């Protein structure tokens, strides 16, 4: 008779919840995806079609990453121990905190203004955004997939959350993965929703949001990464202590 092997324990909620919420919030606030969607919705032709293409490409890459990583994490023993998960949370937390503090403290340094002058307001869209004015549907799908691949913070927290989801039962795993996908898709779904819900004012509202993001995206993501980096670090230290 084969020796009895206890089923691996699911990660504690106090570890999993920070992973999940961090990935959902940082993904939903992805400035690159939001600005790309707004740029497509401001184009002259095929606005909604191409925005849906962005959403499709973004979502397909999320699904592909989830499928691969959930299989890998599951094959690694359903589960990593609580201490291993805590170490992964600690690493992701340190990366997020270092990114956040680098941008926050660099901007607030008393010599920054003297050395660099007043911060420039970039009200004009970057060149890559202007290139989105004329896209085919297939290219829009491709751009949507690339947007996620060039967003390292989104990828890091998404992989961390998938690590926690992998230890859940099959039904719970499917529900949590779907919920996480929807949350991260909000960065594209919300601009599309505004465009559909208020077509007469959509251009004005989205343009206001685009200009605000161009000026504040680094500060916004710095605060988000700092807060959630601290949250993940505290959670990891508690479980490692």
N, C-alpha and C positions, 0 to 999 in steps of 0.2 A: 504494500500500500504506500502510495506516495505521501511524503510528510506533509502535514497541514501547513499551508502558508496563508496567514491572515491577509485579507484584502487591504490594500493600501488606504490609509485614511485620507479623506478629502481635506484640502487645505482649510484652515480656520477662516471663518467669515471675516475676522479682523484683518486677515491678509488679503483675501480675495476681493473684498469690497473696494479697498483703495486701488487695487489693480484695475478693476472694472470701471470705476468712476473716472479715474485718471485718463484711461484710454478713450472713454466716451466723450469727456469734456474737451480734451486736447484735440481729438479728431474732429469734433463738431465745430471747433473754432479755428480750423486750419485756414490761415489767411491766404495761402497760395490757391487752394481749391475755391475759396469764396471769390477771390478776385478774378480767377479764370472764368468762373461761371457768370459773374457780372459782365465781364468783357464780352463773352459770347452772347449774352442777352442784350447787349448794346449794339451788336453788329447790325448791318443793314439787311442781311438775308438769313433765313432759316434759323432764327434765334432759338425758338423752343426745341426744334429738332436737334440742333447741335448741343444745347444744354443737356438734353436727355442722353445724347451720346457721351458727353463727359460723365454723367452719372453712371451710365452703363459701364464704361471703361474703369472708373474708380471702383465700382462695386465688384466687378469681375476680378480685379486684382486682389481686393479684400477677401473674396471668397476663395481664390486660389491659395493665398497665403494661409488662410484659416485651414483649408483642407490639408495642406502639406504639414503645417506645424502641429495640428491636432493629432495627425497620425504619428508624427515623430515623437511628440511628447507622450502619447499613449504607449508607443512602442518602447519608450525609455523606462517603462515601468509604471504606467498610469500614474504615473506618479512618482514625482520627485518628492523627497521628504520635505517636511515643513521647513527644516533648516536650509535646504537647498533653495526652496522657493523664497525664503527670506533673504538669502544672499543675492538672488536675482533681483528682487525688489530693491535691495540696497544699491546694487549697481545702477539700475535704471533711475532710482531716486537721486543718486549722486550726479549722474549725467544731466538730468533735468535741472537740478539745483545749480550746477556749475554754469549751464547755459543761461539760466535766469539771472543769477547774480552777476555774471559777466556783463550782461546788457544793462541791468539796473544800476550797478555800482559804477560802471564805466560812464553811464550818462550823468550820474550825480556827482562824479568826482569834481572837487572844487576847481581844479585846473583845466577841466575839459573844455569849458567855454573859452578860456583864454588861449588854449592851444589850438582849438579847432574852429572857434567862432560860433556864432549862433547856428543851431541845427537848421538845415535847409528843408523847406516844405516841398515835398515831391508831389505836386498836384497833378502832374502829367503821368499817364500810365507808363510803366516800363515797356521796353521794346517787345518783350515776349508776349505782353498782353495785346499789343497792337497787331501782332501776327495772328491772333485768334479771330480777326474780323472776317476772314474768308477761309472757312473750313468745310470739308465734306463731312458727311456723317461718320465715315470710317476713320478719318483723321481725328475727329472729335473723340471717338472711342479710344483711340490710341493716346491722345493727349490726356484723357481722364486717367488712364492707367499710369502714364508717366508721372502725373502730379503726385501720386502717392509714393512712387519710388524716389522722388527727390525731396520727400518730407521726412527726414530722419527721426524727428521727435514723434511724429505720428506712428511711424513703423515701430519704434522702440516700445512705446506704451501699448500698442496693439499686440505685439508679440508677448509682452508681459502679461496682458489680460488673457490671451489664449493659453498661456502656461497654466493659469489658474483654472480656466474653463476645462482644460483637458482632463482633470481629475474628477470631474462630475460624471454622473450617470448619463447614458446616451440621450434620453429625452431632455434632461436639464441642459446638457451640453448644446443641443440643437437650439433650444429656446434662448439661451444666453448668447450664443453666437449670433443668432438672428437679431436679437435686441441690440447687441453691440454694433452690428452692421448698420442698422437703422440709425443709431445715435451718431455714428461717424459720417453717415450719408447726409446728415442735417446740414453740413457745410455747403452742400449743393442743393439739397431739397428746399431749404428756406428761400434762397434767391429765386428758384423756380416757382415756389409757392407765391411769393410776392408778385412775380411777373404775371401769373395766371389769375390771382385774386384781384389785383387792382391794376389792370392793364393801362388805364389812363394815367396813373401816377407812378407806375413801376419804374420808368426811366429816371425820374427825378429821385425817387427813394433809393434806388440801387446806385445811382451816381453819387449821392451823398455818402452812402455806405462805402463805396469804393474809395472815394477821396479820404475818408476818415481812416480806412485801413492802410492806405499808402503811407499816411503820416504816422500812424500809431501801431502798426503791426508788430514791430519789434518790442515795443513797450508792453503791448497786450500779451504776447506770447511769453515775454520774460516773467511777468507776474504770474501767469498761469503755470509755467514750468517751475517757478520758485515755490509756489504754494503746494503743488502736487508732488514736487520733489521732496519737500519736507515731510509731507504726509507719508510717502512711501518709505522714507528713511526711518521715521519714527516707528512705523509698523514693523519694519524689518528688525530694528534694534530691540524692540519689545520681544519679538519671537526668538532672537538670538541670545537675549540676556538670560 
